[in-house]
Amino acid sequence: MLRILIGAETFPPDVNGAARFAGRLAEGLAGRGHEVHVVAPSPDGPARTQIIGGVTVHRVASRRYPSLDALRVCLPWVAARTVETVIADIHPDVVHTNGHLVLGRAVVNGARRSRLPLIATNHLMPENIVGYLPLPRMMHASVGRRLWRDLGAVYRRADVVTAPTPRAVELLTTRAGLVGAHAVSNGIDIEHHQPRVHRHTDRPTMLFVGRLDAEKRVEELILGLAGLPVALGARLEVVGDGPQRAALTQLAERTGVAHRVAFRGRVSDEQLLRAYSRADVFCMPSIAELQSLATLEAMASGLPVVAADAMALPHLVEQGVTGFLYEPGNIDDLVTPLALLLGDTDLRARLGATARRSAGRHAFSATLDTFEDFYLEQLGRGRAPVPDGLTA
């Protein structure tokens, strides 16, 4: 058994891919018998310690970031003090940071000062946060480049660096100057997602799941819905919330499709599973996905995917096999595969079945195996040999 400290810039109940991964990683490792501690920002301000799913979560006092309600930030000296206290109290065997900003930096500094093995996983595209900084637009590109370099400077101090896909690793190399990073899928518990039963319906439903931020480009789905033949009777369900919700609602009204768009906001895990089961096609128009856990979940649910041909999405969506890719910003290029899938139940069923099989290659158990191996390697240990006649 190992004592593992996980640093997370965002953690449940936050709703985003990085938070969900950190939560599943912590609970998955605890489920394997490890003693797992997490340091993460408090979701409502005050510091406290909680036990969640067998994991000890040390909540660091935080403040709301002024231009983004969903983001909680910690003061650097508060984060540093809390991390140092936790490390001194629990004496972890290994540290695994899932961020490099204020709290993540404190975790890296604490691990290095204590000479602890350090694994660092990147879930962030720095460009995604530039828009929330109080800067003129003309400075966004240069600041984004500086943020990548800063990420590299922090993560260069780790013993092992990972990112969810080969494309995400490539970005660490070309933009952050890191070499030797490993691609480790965020993983998915495919048995948690039941295959979609494809039924003939006169109201086929497109589904999007994610934060309503500018880089997600959900407006393209609304414009795509407006461009579909009315006879298809297509609907769009949007699960998630964020700063773009009001603008998206207004766009749906202006394009005359408001009565066919349902904004569900934040939902529980059970409600999310029901949303996947209701849908006929999953759509991911984002241009800033380092993997996209929501797309993996949709595929595990047996849904064909229509996704932007951008960033890491082509690692998941195989053209004409598990779904279709379209040129970001090209609404006509989006409408064509949507019309094809929404109008053909058999095609949806065939591609959806292949998508589920493809998602099976991202088993979360394999993700846990990989990180356990990294931890043990850095501690100079190896997995116990498997007796003859048995398999690992």
N, C-alpha and C positions, 0 to 999 in steps of 0.2 A: 504493500500500500504506500502511496506517495501522499505527501502534503503539498497541495498545489495552490498557488495564489494566482488568480486571474484578474487582470486589470481591464476594465471596460469603460470607455468614454460614454457609452449608452447601454442600458440594460433594462429588461422588463421591469415595470410595465411600459417602457417606451416601445413604440410601434415602428420598427424599421428593421431592415435586414441584419445590420450589425448587432443590434440589441437581441434579436431573436437567436442569432448564432451564438452569441456569448451565453445566453441563458441555456440553450440546449447543450452547449459544450460543458458548462458547469454541471448541469444535472446529469448529463450522460457520464461524465467522469465520476461523479458521486455514486451513480448507479453501479459502477464497476468496483466500488469499494474504496475509492480514494477519499481522502479528507480534502474538501475543496472550499476555498475561501475566495470571495470576490470583493474587490474594491470598485465602487461605482458611484456616480453622483446620486445624491438624494433626489427622488422625483418631485419632492414638494418643499425642499429647503433644509429642514433640520437633519443633523447627523443622527444616525442610530445604527444598530446592528439587528439583523433579522435572520431567521432560519427559513429558507424557501426551498422546498423540494430536496431536503437533505444538504443544502448548500448554505454556508454562513456568508451573508452579504453584509459588508461593512459600508454603509452609506455615508458618503462624504458630504458635508454641508455644501449646498449649491445655491446658485441664483439663476433666475430666468434670464436667458439672453434676450436683449431688448427687441431685436427684429425677428425673432423666431420663437414663438411660444413653446414649441415642443422641445427646445434645446435647453438643458440645464448645464451651467458651467461652474467650475470650482475655482476659487482663488488659488493661485499657484502655491503660496505658502501654507494654506490650509491643506491642500492635496498632499504636499510634500510631508507635512507633519503627520497626517493620518496614515500615509503609506509607511513611513518610518516606524510608527507605533505598531501597526499591524505586523510588519515583518519582524520586529523585535518580540512581539507577543507570541506569534505562531511558529516562527522558525521554518518557513517553507523549504521544501526540497528543490522546488523549481518555480519559476515565475513565467507567466504567459500574458503578455500585454496584447490588447486588441485595439490599440490606438496610440497616437503619438502626440496628441495635443496637450492640454494642461494636465489631466489626470494620468494619461498614458506616459507623459514625460516624467512625472513623479515616480511612476512604477519602474520605468527604465532606470532612472537615477538611483532609486532605492535598491534595485536588484544588483546594479553594478557596485554600489558602495559595500553591499553585503557579500559580494562575490558569489552570487547565486546564478545558476544556469538560467538563461533568458531566451524565451521564444517570443517572436513578435509577428503578429498577423495583421495585414493591412486590409481594411474594408473601405477605405476612403479615397475618393478622387478629390484632391484639394480644390479643383475648379468648382465643385459643388457648393463650397462654403464661401467662395469669394463674393458671390452676389449678396450675401447677408452682412458683409463688412461695410462700414461707413466709408466707402471709397467711390470716386467717380468711375464710370464704366471704362474710361480710357486706360485706367490702371489695372483692370482685372487680369489681363493676360500676363503682365509682368509679375503681379503679386502671386498669381497661380504658379508661375515657374519658381518663385522663391519658396512657396509652400512645399512644392515637390522636393526642392533641395533640402529644406528643413526636415522633411520626413526622412530623407535619406540619411541626414546627419544623425538623427535620433536612432533609427533602426540599424544603422551600421554598428551600433554598440551591442546588438543582440548576437547570440550564438547561432540562432536559426531564424530565418525570415521566411514567411509564407504569405501567399495570396490565393484567392479561390480558383483562379483559372490561369492557363498559360498566357492569355492576353493581359491579365492583371500583373503577372510576373514580368512580362515584357515592359509594361509601364514603369515598374520599379527599376528596371535596368536603364531604360532610355530617359526617364524623367527624374528619377531620384538617384541615379548613379549607383544602384545596388547590384551586385552580381551574386550569383549562387542561390537566389531565392527559389523556393519550392512551390509548385502548384498543388494545393490541397483543397479539394472541393468542400464547400460548406456542408454538403451532405444532406440527406433527407431520409426520414423514416417512412419508407414507401408503404408499409403496412398500415400506417396511420391514415393514409389517403385511399379511399375506395375508388375503383374505376368508375368513371362516368358511364351511366346507362344511356346510350344515345337513342332518343325517341323522336319519332316524327312529330313536329310541332309547327304551328303556323306563326309562332313568335320566338324564333331563335334568338338566343341571348349571347352577347359579347360581354366578357368580364375583364376588368382591370383591377389589380390589387397593388396598392402602394401609397406612399405619401404624395400629396398633391403639390409637388414642387415644380418649378419651371423646367428642370432638366428631364422630368418624366414625360412632358409633352402630351398630356392627356387631351389637350385641345385637338390634336390630330385625330383622335378616336371620335370626337364629337363631329368634326368635319367629315370624317369618313362615314359615320352613320348617316349624316345628312346627304351624302352622295350616293348611298345605296338605293336600289329600286324600292319604292314604297311597297310594292307587292310582296317583298320578302318579309315585311312585318318585323324587322330586326329591332332589338332593344339593346341598350348598354347599361350594365351595372357597374358602378364605381365604388370600390371598397377602399376606404382610407380617408384621411383628412389632411389639411395643410393650407398654406397661405394662398394657393391658387383656387380654392374651392369657389369663392364668390365669383371670380372671373369666369370660371368654367360653367357655373350655373347661368350666368348672363349670356355666354356664348350659346349654350343649348337653347335658350329662349330666342335669341336673335336668329338662329338657324332653323327654328321651327320644329326642333326635335325634343323639346323639354319634356313632353309627355311620354317620351320613350327612353328617357335617361333617369336612372335611379341612383342618387348619391346616398350611400349607406353610412358614410362616416366610419369611425372606428368600431370594430366589432370584436366579439369574443372569439376564441379559438373554435368553439363549436359553431358559431354563426359563420365563420370563415369556411369551415368544411362544407356547410350547407350551400354557401355561395358557389363553391367549386362544383358541387353536385347539380346545381341549377343551370350552370352555364353550358353553352354549346361550343364556344370558341374562346380561348384566352388571348388577350392582346397586351403586348408590352412595347409601347412606343418610345421608351426611354433611350437616351443616347449616352447614359452614364452608368451602366451596370457593369460591375466587376464580376458578377455572376448572375444574380437575380434569383433569390430564394423563392419568390412568388411564382416565377416561371417554372422552376423545378417542381413546386407543389402542384401547379396546374397540370404539368405533364404526368406527375404521379397519380393525379386524379383522372387520367385518361382523356385530357383535353388537347386537341390540336392547338398550335400556337401561331399567331401572326405577330411578328416582332420586327423592330427596327434592325436594319443591317448595320449595327454599330456596336462598338466596344466588345464585350464578351458574349453578347447574345448569340452570335453565330456558333459559339462552342456548344450551345444547347439545341438550337433550332436547325435541323437539317432540311434544306429546301426540298419541298415535295415529299418528305418522308415523315417528319414529325410536325410539320407546319410549313410556313412560308415566311421569308424575309422580304422587307420592302425598304426602299430608299427613304431615309428620314426626311420629312418635310414634303414628300411627294404624295399628295392625297390620292391621286389617281392610282399610283402604284400600291397604295394601301387598300383602296376600294376593290381592286381586282381580286385578290385572294380572299378578302372578306366575303364578297358576293359568291365566289366559288364554294367556300366552305359552308356558309350559312344556307345555301340553296341545295346542298347535297348531303343528306344524312349518312349515306354509306361512306362517302369520302371522309367525313368527320370521324366516323367510327374507326375506319382503317388507320388514319393518321393518329388518332387518339390512342389506339392500342399500341402503336409503335412508340409513341411518346412515352407511355407508361413504361415500356420495356427499356427505353433509353434512360429514363429517370432512375431505373433500378441500378444503373452503373454508378450512381452517386450515393450508395448506401452510407448512412450516417455511422454505422458500425465501423466501416473502413476508415472514415474520417477520424474517429476516436482511436482506432488502432495506430494510425499514422502519428497522431500527436503523442500518444503514449510512447511510441518508439523514439520520437525526438526527445522526450523527457528522459527516458532511460539511457539513451545514447549520451546525453550531456552529463548524466550522473555516473557514466562509466559502467552502467549495468546493461544487461540485455534481457530479453524475454526468457523466461524459464524454458528449457528444452521440452519439446513435446514428446512424451513416451512413444515408443514404437507402436504402430497400429492405430494411433490417434491422429487427428488433424487439428490444426489450430483453429 
